[in-house]
Amino acid sequence: MSGITSPALPDRLTGVIFDCDGVLIDSRAANAEYYNRVLAAFGLPPLTDEQEAYTFMATAEQALKYIVPPSLHSRLPEVCRTAVDYFRDILPLIRLVDGLRDFLAFLHEHDVRRAVHTNRAGGMTAVLDRFELNGWFDPVVTVEIVAPKPAPDGIFYVQKQWGAPTDELLFIGDSDNDARTAAAGGVPFVAFRNPALDAAVKVDSFAELAGVLRSGPLRGC
């Protein structure tokens, strides 16, 4: 990820923007199941490791067009509608990341706002409903609202909603896409469970991140 450097942690923290997959939820198994069911419906082999990595950070539309040959793209809407029942087949495979609820409560106690910026689309509402996370994030920014990451539009959307300067925000993500988004938006980046990324802070857990914030921008709060 050459040429990308994250700004340092802010002196004052107004809000935290979360990526979804890999940060709020562990969805790799669910993600792979969805795309493998689509591939099977076309009579195609399962995802390769490279395809799985791509689908995890892309939008659903980008991912489907990447793993399915162009000659079959016209059939994608029908196959996706009939081959997979998201609520029955996929949603039960998603797990909440350990420590998230405690970290959200910690931010709330310190009057730090929370938002989500994800390349997900309609499935985001179902995820929040499943884990009773409605009310913890405002706004929730998906590709139905802004251009997908790594475009920084979602960061600017949140910034406008909050009326907060970018140097008082944090973006938490686990992918190169997330790091590029934060850099393009001028927001300090927290690499979550991915030490290979350039970031202001690299953590393996929310408990670790809470400790970093207590000794930094939330010191004395």
C-alpha positions in Angstrom: 0.0 0.0 0.0 2.7 2.4 -1.0 2.1 6.1 -0.9 -0.7 6.0 1.7 0.0 7.4 5.2 -2.6 7.7 7.8 -2.8 10.9 9.9 -2.0 10.5 13.6 -4.7 10.0 16.2 -6.7 13.1 16.8 -6.2 15.2 20.0 -10.0 15.4 20.3 -12.3 12.5 19.3 -15.8 13.5 18.1 -16.8 10.4 16.2 -15.8 6.9 15.0 -16.7 5.5 11.6 -16.8 1.7 11.4 -16.4 -0.6 8.4 -18.9 -3.4 8.6 -17.6 -6.8 7.4 -14.5 -7.8 9.4 -15.0 -5.1 12.0 -18.6 -5.2 13.2 -19.3 -8.7 12.0 -17.4 -11.8 11.1 -19.0 -12.6 7.7 -16.4 -14.5 5.8 -18.2 -17.8 6.0 -21.5 -16.1 5.1 -19.9 -14.2 2.2 -18.3 -17.3 0.7 -21.5 -19.3 1.1 -23.5 -16.7 -0.8 -21.1 -16.5 -3.8 -20.6 -20.2 -3.9 -24.3 -20.8 -4.1 -24.5 -18.4 -7.0 -21.6 -20.1 -8.8 -23.1 -23.5 -8.2 -26.4 -22.3 -9.8 -24.4 -21.4 -12.9 -22.6 -24.8 -12.8 -19.3 -23.0 -12.0 -16.6 -24.2 -9.5 -16.4 -22.6 -6.0 -14.5 -19.4 -5.3 -10.7 -19.5 -5.5 -8.8 -17.9 -2.7 -8.2 -14.9 -4.9 -11.8 -14.5 -5.7 -12.9 -14.9 -2.1 -10.5 -12.1 -1.1 -11.9 -9.8 -3.8 -15.5 -10.5 -3.0 -15.0 -9.7 0.7 -14.1 -6.0 0.0 -16.1 -5.3 -3.2 -19.7 -4.4 -3.5 -22.0 -7.3 -4.4 -22.4 -6.0 -7.9 -18.7 -5.7 -8.4 -18.1 -9.2 -6.9 -20.7 -11.0 -9.0 -19.4 -9.5 -12.2 -15.9 -10.4 -11.2 -16.5 -14.1 -10.4 -19.1 -14.8 -13.1 -18.1 -14.8 -16.8 -19.4 -11.8 -18.8 -21.5 -14.1 -21.0 -23.6 -14.9 -18.0 -24.1 -11.5 -16.5 -27.5 -11.0 -18.0 -28.7 -13.9 -15.9 -27.3 -12.6 -12.6 -30.5 -10.8 -11.4 -32.6 -14.0 -11.9 -30.1 -16.4 -10.4 -29.4 -14.2 -7.4 -33.1 -13.9 -6.7 -33.9 -17.6 -7.0 -30.7 -19.5 -6.0 -30.2 -17.9 -2.5 -32.5 -16.9 0.3 -30.4 -14.4 2.2 -32.4 -14.5 5.4 -32.6 -18.3 5.4 -29.2 -19.3 4.0 -26.8 -16.5 4.7 -27.7 -14.3 7.6 -27.6 -17.1 10.2 -23.9 -17.6 9.4 -22.9 -14.1 10.4 -21.4 -13.5 13.8 -20.8 -10.4 15.9 -17.2 -9.5 16.5 -16.1 -10.1 20.1 -16.1 -7.0 22.3 -18.1 -4.8 19.9 -21.0 -4.1 22.3 -18.7 -3.1 25.1 -16.7 -0.8 22.8 -19.9 0.9 21.6 -21.0 1.4 25.2 -17.5 2.8 25.9 -17.8 5.3 23.1 -21.4 6.3 24.1 -20.2 6.9 27.7 -17.6 9.3 26.3 -20.1 11.1 24.0 -18.3 9.8 20.9 -20.6 9.4 17.9 -20.7 6.3 15.8 -21.4 5.7 12.1 -21.0 2.9 9.6 -19.5 3.2 6.1 -19.8 0.0 4.2 -19.9 -1.4 0.6 -22.9 -3.4 1.6 -26.3 -2.5 0.3 -29.7 -3.6 1.4 -28.4 -6.4 3.7 -27.1 -3.9 6.2 -30.5 -3.3 7.7 -31.0 -7.1 8.3 -27.6 -7.3 9.9 -28.3 -4.5 12.4 -31.7 -6.0 13.1 -30.3 -9.4 13.7 -27.9 -8.2 16.4 -30.1 -5.5 17.8 -27.7 -2.7 16.9 -30.3 -0.3 15.7 -29.8 3.1 17.3 -26.1 2.6 17.9 -25.0 4.1 14.6 -26.1 7.3 12.9 -25.7 7.6 10.0 -25.4 4.1 8.3 -23.8 4.8 4.9 -24.1 2.1 2.2 -23.5 2.0 -1.6 -27.2 2.9 -2.0 -26.3 6.4 -0.6 -22.7 7.1 -1.8 -20.1 5.8 -4.2 -18.4 2.6 -2.9 -15.1 2.6 -1.1 -12.3 3.5 -1.7 -14.1 6.7 -2.7 -14.1 9.0 0.4 -17.7 10.1 -0.3 -19.1 8.2 2.7 -16.6 9.9 5.1 -17.7 13.3 3.8 -21.3 12.3 4.1 -20.8 11.4 7.8 -18.7 14.6 8.4 -21.5 16.7 7.0 -24.1 14.9 9.1 -22.1 15.4 12.2 -20.7 18.9 11.5 -17.3 17.6 12.7 -13.8 18.3 11.2 -12.1 15.2 9.8 -9.2 15.6 12.2 -11.7 14.8 15.1 -12.8 11.5 13.5 -11.5 7.9 13.2 -12.1 5.3 10.6 -11.9 1.6 11.7 -11.3 -0.9 9.0 -9.6 -4.2 8.1 -8.7 -3.9 4.4 -6.6 -1.9 2.0 -9.9 -0.5 0.6 -10.7 0.9 4.1 -7.2 2.4 4.5 -7.4 4.1 1.1 -10.9 5.4 2.0 -9.6 7.0 5.2 -6.6 8.4 3.5 -8.6 10.0 0.7 -11.0 11.5 3.3 -8.1 12.8 5.5 -9.3 10.8 8.5 -6.9 8.9 10.9 -7.2 5.1 10.2 -7.3 2.3 12.7 -6.3 -1.1 11.2 -8.4 -3.8 12.9 -6.8 -7.3 12.9 -4.7 -6.5 9.9 -1.2 -5.4 10.9 -0.1 -5.2 7.2 -2.0 -1.9 6.7 -0.6 1.6 7.1 -2.5 3.1 10.0 -2.3 5.5 12.9 -3.1 2.6 15.2 -3.1 -1.2 14.7 -5.2 -3.3 17.1 -6.3 -6.9 17.4 -9.4 -6.2 19.6 -11.8 -3.5 20.6 -10.5 -3.8 24.2 -7.1 -2.9 23.0 -8.5 0.0 21.0 -10.4 1.3 24.1 -7.1 1.3 26.0 -5.4 3.3 23.2 -8.2 5.9 23.2 -8.1 6.2 27.0 -4.4 7.1 26.9 -4.9 9.3 23.9 -7.8 11.5 22.7 -10.1 10.4 25.6 -7.5 10.9 28.3 -9.1 12.6 31.3 -12.6 12.2 30.0 
